[in-house]
């Protein structure tokens, strides 16, 4: 499967990001391209579902027809660097 990755923060689903986000949709293949929202950065405050839905609504408003939420977070795992 071939595709593109576009990284963006949840606070960017609005305001002046409309132009760049519309361009990203266009470059990826247009309004029929599959857009998947993976809200991983919002996990620590348990906001990932709400942030993900915000991203889905944002890209749908920009004209993307196939937008899905991929809540890939299961649980926070501590990292031991020692």
MOPAC internal coordinates of N, CA, C and O (Angstrom, degrees):
PM7 1SCF
backbone

  N    0.0000 0     0.00 0     0.00 0    0    0    0
  C    1.4400 1     0.00 0     0.00 0    1    0    0
  C    1.5271 1   108.48 1     0.00 0    2    1    0
  O    1.2310 1   120.89 1   -42.81 1    3    2    1
  N    1.2959 1   115.91 1   137.19 1    3    2    1
  C    1.4572 1   121.55 1  -179.95 1    5    3    2
  C    1.5174 1   108.94 1  -112.71 1    6    5    3
  O    1.2310 1   120.52 1   -36.45 1    7    6    5
  N    1.3241 1   116.61 1   143.55 1    7    6    5
  C    1.4574 1   119.17 1   179.45 1    9    7    6
  C    1.5158 1   111.03 1  -167.84 1   10    9    7
  O    1.2310 1   121.70 1    10.38 1   11   10    9
  N    1.3026 1   114.34 1  -169.62 1   11   10    9
  C    1.4572 1   122.07 1  -178.29 1   13   11   10
  C    1.5123 1   109.10 1  -129.06 1   14   13   11
  O    1.2310 1   120.70 1   -29.11 1   15   14   13
  N    1.3220 1   116.27 1   150.89 1   15   14   13
  C    1.4540 1   121.59 1   175.09 1   17   15   14
  C    1.5144 1   107.51 1  -116.28 1   18   17   15
  O    1.2310 1   121.10 1   -52.23 1   19   18   17
  N    1.3073 1   115.51 1   127.77 1   19   18   17
  C    1.4591 1   122.49 1   179.34 1   21   19   18
  C    1.5189 1   106.35 1  -124.06 1   22   21   19
  O    1.2310 1   120.23 1   -67.63 1   23   22   21
  N    1.3209 1   117.17 1   112.37 1   23   22   21
  C    1.4607 1   121.78 1  -176.63 1   25   23   22
  C    1.5146 1   110.10 1   -94.41 1   26   25   23
  O    1.2310 1   121.67 1   -45.51 1   27   26   25
  N    1.3272 1   114.41 1   134.49 1   27   26   25
  C    1.4552 1   119.13 1  -175.95 1   29   27   26
  C    1.5242 1   108.52 1  -156.39 1   30   29   27
  O    1.2310 1   120.29 1   -33.91 1   31   30   29
  N    1.2987 1   117.05 1   146.09 1   31   30   29
  C    1.4577 1   121.40 1   176.03 1   33   31   30
  C    1.5159 1   110.95 1   -85.28 1   34   33   31
  O    1.2310 1   120.59 1   -24.94 1   35   34   33
  N    1.3360 1   116.48 1   155.06 1   35   34   33
  C    1.4607 1   121.34 1  -178.30 1   37   35   34
  C    1.5103 1   113.88 1   -60.21 1   38   37   35
  O    1.2310 1   120.25 1   146.60 1   39   38   37
  N    1.3251 1   117.13 1   -33.40 1   39   38   37
  C    1.4713 1   120.05 1   179.66 1   41   39   38
  C    1.5257 1   111.16 1   -68.91 1   42   41   39
  O    1.2310 1   120.90 1   167.57 1   43   42   41
  N    1.3163 1   115.88 1   -12.43 1   43   42   41
  C    1.4588 1   119.92 1  -179.07 1   45   43   42
  C    1.5261 1   112.44 1   -86.52 1   46   45   43
  O    1.2310 1   119.48 1   178.32 1   47   46   45
  N    1.3218 1   118.60 1    -1.68 1   47   46   45
  C    1.4603 1   121.35 1   178.60 1   49   47   46
  C    1.5189 1   109.68 1   -80.01 1   50   49   47
  O    1.2310 1   120.56 1  -117.35 1   51   50   49
  N    1.2875 1   116.54 1    62.65 1   51   50   49
  C    1.4573 1   120.91 1  -179.86 1   53   51   50
  C    1.5160 1   110.55 1   167.16 1   54   53   51
  O    1.2310 1   121.59 1     3.16 1   55   54   53
  N    1.3075 1   114.56 1  -176.84 1   55   54   53
  C    1.4503 1   120.79 1   174.45 1   57   55   54
  C    1.5031 1   114.67 1    58.18 1   58   57   55
  O    1.2310 1   121.20 1    49.69 1   59   58   57
  N    1.3011 1   115.30 1  -130.31 1   59   58   57
  C    1.4556 1   121.37 1  -172.86 1   61   59   58
  C    1.5220 1   113.85 1   -82.01 1   62   61   59
  O    1.2310 1   119.57 1  -174.98 1   63   62   61
  N    1.3093 1   118.42 1     5.02 1   63   62   61
  C    1.4660 1   121.13 1   178.06 1   65   63   62
  C    1.5234 1   112.52 1   -83.48 1   66   65   63
  O    1.2310 1   119.43 1   173.44 1   67   66   65
  N    1.3249 1   118.69 1    -6.56 1   67   66   65
  C    1.4657 1   120.88 1  -178.42 1   69   67   66
  C    1.5273 1   111.19 1   -57.30 1   70   69   67
  O    1.2310 1   119.83 1   133.52 1   71   70   69
  N    1.3084 1   117.94 1   -46.48 1   71   70   69
  C    1.4663 1   121.01 1  -179.53 1   73   71   70
  C    1.5169 1   112.74 1   -60.81 1   74   73   71
  O    1.2310 1   119.74 1   125.22 1   75   74   73
  N    1.3440 1   118.10 1   -54.78 1   75   74   73
  C    1.4676 1   119.27 1   179.31 1   77   75   74
  C    1.5335 1   112.91 1   -62.23 1   78   77   75
  O    1.2310 1   120.11 1   143.38 1   79   78   77
  N    1.3187 1   117.40 1   -36.62 1   79   78   77
  C    1.4596 1   119.53 1  -179.35 1   81   79   78
  C    1.5284 1   111.56 1   -70.52 1   82   81   79
  O    1.2310 1   120.03 1   141.35 1   83   82   81
  N    1.3186 1   117.55 1   -38.65 1   83   82   81
  C    1.4718 1   120.24 1   175.06 1   85   83   82
  C    1.5268 1   110.08 1   -62.46 1   86   85   83
  O    1.2310 1   120.73 1   140.10 1   87   86   85
  N    1.3169 1   116.21 1   -39.90 1   87   86   85
  C    1.4688 1   120.80 1   178.78 1   89   87   86
  C    1.5276 1   110.49 1   -65.40 1   90   89   87
  O    1.2310 1   120.14 1   140.68 1   91   90   89
  N    1.3325 1   117.34 1   -39.32 1   91   90   89
  C    1.4693 1   120.66 1   178.02 1   93   91   90
  C    1.5257 1   110.32 1   -62.54 1   94   93   91
  O    1.2310 1   119.84 1   138.40 1   95   94   93
  N    1.3219 1   117.90 1   -41.60 1   95   94   93
  C    1.4695 1   121.68 1   176.97 1   97   95   94
  C    1.5252 1   109.42 1   -61.10 1   98   97   95
  O    1.2310 1   121.07 1   134.62 1   99   98   97
  N    1.3163 1   115.56 1   -45.38 1   99   98   97
  C    1.4671 1   120.73 1  -179.77 1  101   99   98
  C    1.5339 1   111.59 1   -61.03 1  102  101   99
  O    1.2310 1   120.60 1   132.35 1  103  102  101
  N    1.3297 1   116.46 1   -47.65 1  103  102  101
  C    1.4692 1   120.69 1  -178.54 1  105  103  102
  C    1.5263 1   112.66 1   -66.43 1  106  105  103
  O    1.2310 1   120.80 1   150.56 1  107  106  105
  N    1.3399 1   116.07 1   -29.44 1  107  106  105
  C    1.4688 1   120.01 1  -179.52 1  109  107  106
  C    1.5257 1   112.61 1   -79.63 1  110  109  107
  O    1.2310 1   120.11 1   166.84 1  111  110  109
  N    1.3332 1   117.40 1   -13.16 1  111  110  109
  C    1.4568 1   118.38 1   177.87 1  113  111  110
  C    1.5121 1   115.25 1   138.90 1  114  113  111
  O    1.2310 1   119.79 1  -179.57 1  115  114  113
  N    1.3108 1   118.00 1     0.43 1  115  114  113
  C    1.4595 1   120.55 1   177.12 1  117  115  114
  C    1.5165 1   113.47 1    96.75 1  118  117  115
  O    1.2310 1   120.81 1     9.08 1  119  118  117
  N    1.3099 1   116.06 1  -170.92 1  119  118  117
  C    1.4654 1   121.83 1  -171.19 1  121  119  118
  C    1.5268 1   113.98 1   -65.41 1  122  121  119
  O    1.2310 1   119.57 1   162.61 1  123  122  121
  N    1.3295 1   118.42 1   -17.39 1  123  122  121
  C    1.4673 1   120.46 1   178.42 1  125  123  122
  C    1.5279 1   113.59 1   -89.87 1  126  125  123
  O    1.2310 1   119.98 1  -179.92 1  127  126  125
  N    1.3241 1   117.64 1     0.08 1  127  126  125
  C    1.4578 1   121.08 1   179.30 1  129  127  126
  C    1.5413 1   109.75 1   -66.82 1  130  129  127
  O    1.2310 1   120.66 1   -31.76 1  131  130  129
  N    1.3307 1   116.34 1   148.24 1  131  130  129
  C    1.4628 1   121.17 1   176.28 1  133  131  130
  C    1.5226 1   108.82 1   -81.66 1  134  133  131
  O    1.2310 1   120.56 1   -56.29 1  135  134  133
  N    1.3346 1   116.53 1   123.71 1  135  134  133
  C    1.4630 1   122.63 1   176.73 1  137  135  134
  C    1.5227 1   107.18 1  -112.15 1  138  137  135
  O    1.2310 1   120.24 1   -52.70 1  139  138  137
  N    1.3183 1   117.14 1   127.30 1  139  138  137
  C    1.4581 1   122.03 1   178.45 1  141  139  138
  C    1.5137 1   109.20 1  -119.41 1  142  141  139
  O    1.2310 1   120.72 1   -53.02 1  143  142  141
  N    1.3130 1   116.22 1   126.98 1  143  142  141
  C    1.4645 1   122.42 1   178.96 1  145  143  142
  C    1.5303 1   107.56 1   -98.69 1  146  145  143
  O    1.2310 1   120.44 1   -57.32 1  147  146  145
  N    1.3476 1   116.77 1   122.68 1  147  146  145
  C    1.4631 1   122.92 1   179.71 1  149  147  146
  C    1.5307 1   107.01 1  -118.26 1  150  149  147
  O    1.2310 1   119.74 1   -84.73 1  151  150  149
  N    1.3305 1   118.09 1    95.27 1  151  150  149
  C    1.4723 1   121.71 1  -172.33 1  153  151  150
  C    1.5247 1   114.11 1   -85.26 1  154  153  151
  O    1.2310 1   119.78 1  -114.78 1  155  154  153
  N    1.3157 1   118.03 1    65.22 1  155  154  153
  C    1.4679 1   120.60 1  -175.95 1  157  155  154
  C    1.5222 1   113.97 1   -80.20 1  158  157  155
  O    1.2310 1   119.46 1   146.14 1  159  158  157
  N    1.3130 1   118.64 1   -33.86 1  159  158  157
  C    1.4682 1   120.43 1  -176.01 1  161  159  158
  C    1.5175 1   112.25 1   -68.97 1  162  161  159
  O    1.2310 1   119.42 1   161.11 1  163  162  161
  N    1.3173 1   118.71 1   -18.89 1  163  162  161
  C    1.4614 1   122.32 1  -177.21 1  165  163  162
  C    1.5256 1   112.00 1   -86.85 1  166  165  163
  O    1.2310 1   119.37 1  -178.01 1  167  166  165
  N    1.3288 1   118.81 1     1.99 1  167  166  165
  C    1.4563 1   121.00 1  -174.54 1  169  167  166
  C    1.5318 1   115.02 1   -63.56 1  170  169  167
  O    1.2310 1   118.74 1   134.95 1  171  170  169
  N    1.3419 1   120.00 1   -45.05 1  171  170  169
  C    1.4659 1   118.42 1  -173.48 1  173  171  170
  C    1.5343 1   114.18 1   -54.45 1  174  173  171
  O    1.2310 1   119.62 1   145.98 1  175  174  173
  N    1.3166 1   118.33 1   -34.02 1  175  174  173
  C    1.4645 1   119.58 1   179.04 1  177  175  174
  C    1.5257 1   111.79 1   -98.96 1  178  177  175
  O    1.2310 1   120.37 1  -164.08 1  179  178  177
  N    1.3313 1   116.89 1    15.92 1  179  178  177
  C    1.4662 1   124.03 1   178.01 1  181  179  178
  C    1.5261 1   112.09 1    56.57 1  182  181  179
  O    1.2310 1   121.05 1  -144.71 1  183  182  181
  N    1.3010 1   115.60 1    35.29 1  183  182  181
  C    1.4534 1   123.16 1  -176.49 1  185  183  182
  C    1.5263 1   112.11 1  -106.50 1  186  185  183
  O    1.2310 1   119.70 1  -171.06 1  187  186  185
  N    1.3208 1   118.18 1     8.94 1  187  186  185
  C    1.4545 1   120.84 1  -171.30 1  189  187  186
  C    1.5296 1   113.81 1   -66.19 1  190  189  187
  O    1.2310 1   119.26 1   143.90 1  191  190  189
  N    1.3161 1   119.01 1   -36.10 1  191  190  189
  C    1.4673 1   120.28 1   178.92 1  193  191  190
  C    1.5289 1   110.95 1   -67.31 1  194  193  191
  O    1.2310 1   120.85 1   133.57 1  195  194  193
  N    1.3308 1   115.99 1   -46.43 1  195  194  193
  C    1.4649 1   119.69 1  -179.88 1  197  195  194
  C    1.5274 1   111.08 1   -65.65 1  198  197  195
  O    1.2310 1   120.52 1   137.36 1  199  198  197
  N    1.3287 1   116.62 1   -42.64 1  199  198  197
  C    1.4674 1   120.59 1   178.30 1  201  199  198
  C    1.5253 1   110.71 1   -63.98 1  202  201  199
  O    1.2310 1   120.39 1   139.39 1  203  202  201
  N    1.3185 1   116.86 1   -40.61 1  203  202  201
  C    1.4540 1   120.58 1   178.94 1  205  203  202
  C    1.5190 1   112.27 1   -64.03 1  206  205  203
  O    1.2310 1   120.29 1   136.43 1  207  206  205
  N    1.3181 1   117.05 1   -43.57 1  207  206  205
  C    1.4647 1   120.80 1   178.34 1  209  207  206
  C    1.5236 1   110.95 1   -64.59 1  210  209  207
  O    1.2310 1   120.48 1   145.58 1  211  210  209
  N    1.3137 1   116.70 1   -34.42 1  211  210  209
  C    1.4580 1   120.81 1   175.86 1  213  211  210
  C    1.5266 1   110.24 1   -61.83 1  214  213  211
  O    1.2310 1   120.38 1   137.31 1  215  214  213
  N    1.3215 1   116.88 1   -42.69 1  215  214  213
  C    1.4599 1   121.43 1   177.60 1  217  215  214
  C    1.5138 1   112.38 1   -64.61 1  218  217  215
  O    1.2310 1   120.52 1   139.64 1  219  218  217
  N    1.3363 1   116.61 1   -40.36 1  219  218  217
  C    1.4656 1   120.57 1   177.82 1  221  219  218
  C    1.5278 1   109.98 1   -60.68 1  222  221  219
  O    1.2310 1   120.67 1   129.60 1  223  222  221
  N    1.3267 1   116.32 1   -50.40 1  223  222  221
  C    1.4756 1   120.17 1   179.87 1  225  223  222
  C    1.5241 1   111.37 1   -60.10 1  226  225  223
  O    1.2310 1   120.25 1   139.32 1  227  226  225
  N    1.3340 1   117.13 1   -40.68 1  227  226  225
  C    1.4569 1   122.09 1  -178.78 1  229  227  226
  C    1.5288 1   111.43 1   -59.90 1  230  229  227
  O    1.2310 1   120.45 1   128.20 1  231  230  229
  N    1.3200 1   116.74 1   -51.80 1  231  230  229
  C    1.4573 1   119.48 1  -177.35 1  233  231  230
  C    1.5344 1   112.02 1   -70.28 1  234  233  231
  O    1.2310 1   120.11 1   149.81 1  235  234  233
  N    1.3181 1   117.40 1   -30.19 1  235  234  233
  C    1.4648 1   119.32 1   173.68 1  237  235  234
  C    1.5317 1   110.55 1   -65.61 1  238  237  235
  O    1.2310 1   120.07 1   138.30 1  239  238  237
  N    1.3263 1   117.47 1   -41.70 1  239  238  237
  C    1.4708 1   120.56 1   177.47 1  241  239  238
  C    1.5243 1   111.63 1   -63.39 1  242  241  239
  O    1.2310 1   120.70 1   151.11 1  243  242  241
  N    1.3281 1   116.27 1   -28.89 1  243  242  241
  C    1.4649 1   120.09 1   178.94 1  245  243  242
  C    1.5206 1   112.41 1   -81.18 1  246  245  243
  O    1.2310 1   120.02 1   176.70 1  247  246  245
  N    1.3163 1   117.56 1    -3.30 1  247  246  245
  C    1.4514 1   120.93 1   174.40 1  249  247  246
  C    1.5136 1   116.49 1   110.14 1  250  249  247
  O    1.2310 1   119.87 1   175.98 1  251  250  249
  N    1.3309 1   117.86 1    -4.02 1  251  250  249
  C    1.4653 1   119.66 1   177.60 1  253  251  250
  C    1.5338 1   108.43 1   -70.44 1  254  253  251
  O    1.2310 1   120.18 1   -49.01 1  255  254  253
  N    1.3214 1   117.26 1   130.99 1  255  254  253
  C    1.4651 1   121.60 1  -175.26 1  257  255  254
  C    1.5174 1   114.28 1   -93.37 1  258  257  255
  O    1.2310 1   120.40 1   161.27 1  259  258  257
  N    1.3310 1   116.83 1   -18.73 1  259  258  257
  C    1.4671 1   120.49 1  -174.95 1  261  259  258
  C    1.5299 1   109.13 1  -126.28 1  262  261  259
  O    1.2310 1   120.74 1   -98.91 1  263  262  261
  N    1.3069 1   116.18 1    81.09 1  263  262  261
  C    1.4603 1   121.55 1  -177.55 1  265  263  262
  C    1.5218 1   108.47 1  -115.35 1  266  265  263
  O    1.2310 1   120.60 1   -51.29 1  267  266  265
  N    1.3242 1   116.46 1   128.71 1  267  266  265
  C    1.4538 1   120.54 1   179.61 1  269  267  266
  C    1.5270 1   110.35 1  -130.34 1  270  269  267
  O    1.2310 1   121.67 1   -25.00 1  271  270  269
  N    1.3078 1   114.42 1   155.00 1  271  270  269
  C    1.4623 1   122.70 1   175.88 1  273  271  270
  C    1.5201 1   107.94 1   -98.77 1  274  273  271
  O    1.2310 1   120.24 1   -52.64 1  275  274  273
  N    1.3275 1   117.15 1   127.36 1  275  274  273
  C    1.4587 1   122.55 1   177.14 1  277  275  274
  C    1.5284 1   108.68 1  -114.89 1  278  277  275
  O    1.2310 1   119.98 1   -93.33 1  279  278  277
  N    1.3314 1   117.64 1    86.67 1  279  278  277
  C    1.4670 1   120.48 1  -179.23 1  281  279  278
  C    1.5299 1   110.51 1   -77.90 1  282  281  279
  O    1.2310 1   120.39 1   -95.85 1  283  282  281
  N    1.3139 1   116.87 1    84.15 1  283  282  281
  C    1.4574 1   122.07 1  -173.88 1  285  283  282
  C    1.5216 1   114.34 1   -82.30 1  286  285  283
  O    1.2310 1   119.69 1  -177.96 1  287  286  285
  N    1.2970 1   118.21 1     2.04 1  287  286  285
  C    1.4578 1   121.52 1  -176.54 1  289  287  286
  C    1.5213 1   109.94 1   -82.53 1  290  289  287
  O    1.2310 1   120.81 1   -53.14 1  291  290  289
  N    1.3240 1   116.06 1   126.86 1  291  290  289
  C    1.4572 1   121.15 1   176.52 1  293  291  290
  C    1.5254 1   108.77 1  -102.16 1  294  293  291
  O    1.2310 1   120.93 1   119.54 1  295  294  293
  N    1.3166 1   115.82 1   -60.46 1  295  294  293
  C    1.4619 1   121.09 1   176.75 1  297  295  294
  C    1.5175 1   109.06 1  -159.61 1  298  297  295
  O    1.2310 1   121.14 1   -24.03 1  299  298  297
  N    1.3152 1   115.43 1   155.97 1  299  298  297
  C    1.4582 1   120.28 1   179.60 1  301  299  298
  C    1.5211 1   109.29 1   -77.02 1  302  301  299
  O    1.2310 1   120.54 1   -51.93 1  303  302  301
  N    1.3134 1   116.58 1   128.07 1  303  302  301
  C    1.4474 1   122.36 1   179.18 1  305  303  302
  C    1.5228 1   108.93 1  -108.99 1  306  305  303
  O    1.2310 1   119.39 1   -55.47 1  307  306  305
  N    1.3205 1   118.77 1   124.53 1  307  306  305
  C    1.4759 1   119.67 1   177.56 1  309  307  306
  C    1.5227 1   110.50 1   -65.73 1  310  309  307
  O    1.2310 1   121.35 1   -32.34 1  311  310  309
  N    1.3162 1   115.03 1   147.66 1  311  310  309
  C    1.4593 1   121.44 1   178.77 1  313  311  310
  C    1.5169 1   108.40 1  -111.39 1  314  313  311
  O    1.2310 1   120.38 1   -53.44 1  315  314  313
  N    1.3097 1   116.89 1   126.56 1  315  314  313
  C    1.4552 1   122.62 1   178.71 1  317  315  314
  C    1.5183 1   107.78 1  -108.42 1  318  317  315
  O    1.2310 1   121.06 1   -67.44 1  319  318  317
  N    1.3301 1   115.57 1   112.56 1  319  318  317
  C    1.4656 1   120.60 1  -177.73 1  321  319  318
  C    1.5221 1   112.64 1   -91.67 1  322  321  319
  O    1.2310 1   119.03 1   179.14 1  323  322  321
  N    1.3123 1   119.45 1    -0.86 1  323  322  321
  C    1.4672 1   121.35 1  -178.34 1  325  323  322
  C    1.4909 1   113.31 1   -92.28 1  326  325  323
  O    1.2310 1   120.10 1   180.00 1  327  326  325

